[in-house]
Structure formats: C-alpha cells, structure tokens
Amino acid sequence: MARTPQLAGRAVRVLVCTERKSFVTRELPEAKVSFEGLEGDRHAGLTRPADVRTPWFPKGTPIRNTRQLSLVSSEELAQVADALGVPKVLAAWLGANLELAGVPKLTHLPPGTRLFFPGDAVLAVEGENEPCTGPGRVIEAHHPDREKLASRFVKAAWQRRGLVAWVERPGVLRAGDEVRVMLPKPVTYVLPT
C-alpha cells in the first residue's frame, strides 16, 4: 500500500481586521479562533449576508459563513509582486488572516482540505479567494509611482490570491507554528448518460 506524502507548511503571520470600514489587517503573534472565526475580526460570524459570490440567493440573505478566514502564501505573494513589478505585496494589504509558507500552490488546494495547527485549531478550506480590485487599490496606494495597479492586480493575482476557510475546530493560531495539510479524498463524479 502506497503511503500518502505528508504536506506541511508554516504560519508566517497571523493577522486580524477589527475595523468595519477597512479590510486591511494587522499582525498579531497569535489569535484564538472559535466556531465563529477569528475572534474580533470583521469577517467573524456563524452567518454572513449573501453577496455577489452567491448569486443564487437574494443579496443580503443570511447564509452560513464559509469565508471566516482568508489565507495567502508567501510564495504566491512574491509571484504577484513580480507580476506587478513592485518590490513586495504584503498579506495585510490583501486583508489576509494567515500567511503561510511552504505549501506549494496554496491557492490550488481543493475545497475540503483541512489545515491542522498545534494549538488545536483546524481550518476547513472552502475554496479559492478570487481577486478583485479592492486589494489592488491598497497596493496602488503603497506604490503611487506605478500605474493601474488596482486593475492589473486581478490578472496578476489570478489563481495566486489564496483561499477562504472556516473553523472546524476552535483553538489558537500562532506565527511560527507548523501547519499540517490533509487533502480530501479524490472524488470523481460523472453525470449518468
């Protein structure tokens, strides 16, 4: 029986946004997560209002919050910065709650992937966090000498923007912690003909 290779990375930064009028996050050494998400973060909550990402519901309909946390990778941030021609793109500028390193192609992890942290927390990946111009405007503000960064960000960050996840098990997220990645079992679904 073939063994599944172990996939692991490291938490570089833990970040939170406590302001309602901004999505830019600030760094913390550690943070608690509950079933509602990252304590004190503007995206925490068991539910959230439906928006453009869920067009099958009327806008504003309360739905389960599967976007409690935003995750990015150091490697993909460097790729985005390179594509934009800027020295760096910070996780905080994208509103990320976690910056991870060492997980190849983080944005491509499939829904259902579990991330295990030593402080008991387990996050379940919901899916890719598709890029929009909001973070691009923040990057543009930090590099006013570069033109059209806001609109260029969407293409530069395509399939490199990171993931959204929800808390499956409460615990603590700490900068420097190893993060164990458990991929879901592969599923093949074919419509009957």
N, C-alpha and C positions, 0 to 999 in steps of 0.2 A: 504494500500500500504506500503510495507516494505521500510524502509529508507536504503540507501547505507551507510555503515560505512565510516567515514571520515578517510583518511590516510594522515598523515603528518610526516615530519621529520625536521631535522635542518641541515643547511650548516655549517660544521665544518671548512672547509678550502676552499679557492678559490686559484687556482694555475695556473701558465702560464709558457710556454716554449717559449723563444724568440730565441733560438739558433737552427740553422739548423742541426748541427752535433750531437745533443743530443735530447732525448725525455724527460729527467728528468725535472720536473717542479719545480718552486719556488713559495713560498706562497706570496699572496697579501691580504690586508684587504678587498679589493673589486675590481671588474673589470666590464667594460662595455662589453655587447655583442650586436652585430649588426646582420643583416641577414647573414653576412659572418662568424660569430662565435665570439670567444673571441678575442677582439682587441689585436693585437701584437703576438698572439700565432702562433706557426709554423703550426698548423692544421687548421687555419682560411682560409676561402675562399669559394666562392659560388660553385666552382668546385674543383675536385681533380683528379689525374690520376688513372685510373683503375689499380688494382694490384691483388695479389693472392686471395684477398677476393671477387673479381668479375671476375671469370674466363670466364664468358660469353661474356666479352669484350676483345679485344686485349690489352695487357699490355700497359699502358701509355695513353689510350683513355681518353679524358676529360669527366668526368661524374659528376653529382650533388654530392656535398659534404654532405653526411648524417652522417659523422663522425667528426663533427666540435668540439665536446667536449667529453671528457672521464670522466665518473663518477664512483666512488667507494664508498663503505660504511665502516665506522669504524669497524662495527661488522664483516664484511667479511674479512677485513684486519687482524683482530685478529685471525680469523679462519685459514687464510693462514699461518700466522706466527706460529701458533700452529702446523699445519700440517708439516711445515718445521723444527720445533724445534728451532726457533730463537725467540729472545725476542720481536721483532716487525718488521712489514713491513710498510713502510711509503707510503702514497699516491703519494708523489713526485717521489719515485723510480719506480712507475708504469706509470709515465707520466700522471697522472690524473689531470683534471682541477677542479674537485669538489670532495670533500669528504663529504658525507652525513652521518648522524646518525639517528637512529630511524625508518628507513624504513625497515621492515622485508624482508629478502631475496631480497635485491635490484636487484641483477643480474637477478632475475626471473621476474621482471616487464615486461609485454609484450610490443612489438612494438606498438606504438600509444599512450602509456601512456604520459600524459602531466604533467610537473612539473612547478608549479606557484611560483614565487618569489615576495616578497613585492615591489621590485624595478622595477616592471612591466615586467621583463623578463619571458618568457615562453619557456621551452625546450621541444622538442618532442623526445621521446625515439625511436631510430632506431632499437636497438636490443642489444644482448649480445656482449661484447668485449671479444672475445676468447683469452685465454692466449697463449703466445709464450715465447721463451727463452730470448728475449731481456731484459725484466724486471728482469728475473731470474739472468742474468749476473750482473745487478746492485745490486741486493740483495746479490749475492755471493761476490761482491767486498766489501760490508759492513760487511760481515761475512766470512773472508778468512779461518777461522778455521773449517768451515763446508764444507763437500764435496758434489759436484754435485748439488748445489742449483739451478743452471740455468736449468738443465734438470728436476729436481724434482719440480720446480715451476709450470710447465704446469699442472701436475696432482694435485698439492696442490691447485691451483687457479681455477680448473675446476668448472664452474658454481658459482664462487665467485669473478670473475675478474672485475665485474662491467658492465657498459653499455656505449654505444656511443649514442650521441644525436645531434640534430641540433636545431638552434634557430628558433622558430616560431614567437616570438615577442621580439624585442630588449628591453633592459633595463639594470639593474645593478644587479650583483650577489654580495652578501656581506656575509662574515663569520659571523655566529651567527643568520642569518635570518631563520625564519620558512619557510619550503618548503611544499606547498600543492600538493598532488599527486592525479591526476584524471585518473583512469583506463579507458581504452576504453571499449565500449560495447562488450560483448562476441559475437563471431561470430562462427557459425557452418557452415561448407561448406562440402558438400558431393558430390562426382562426380556422375553423373547420371549413372545408370547401364543399 
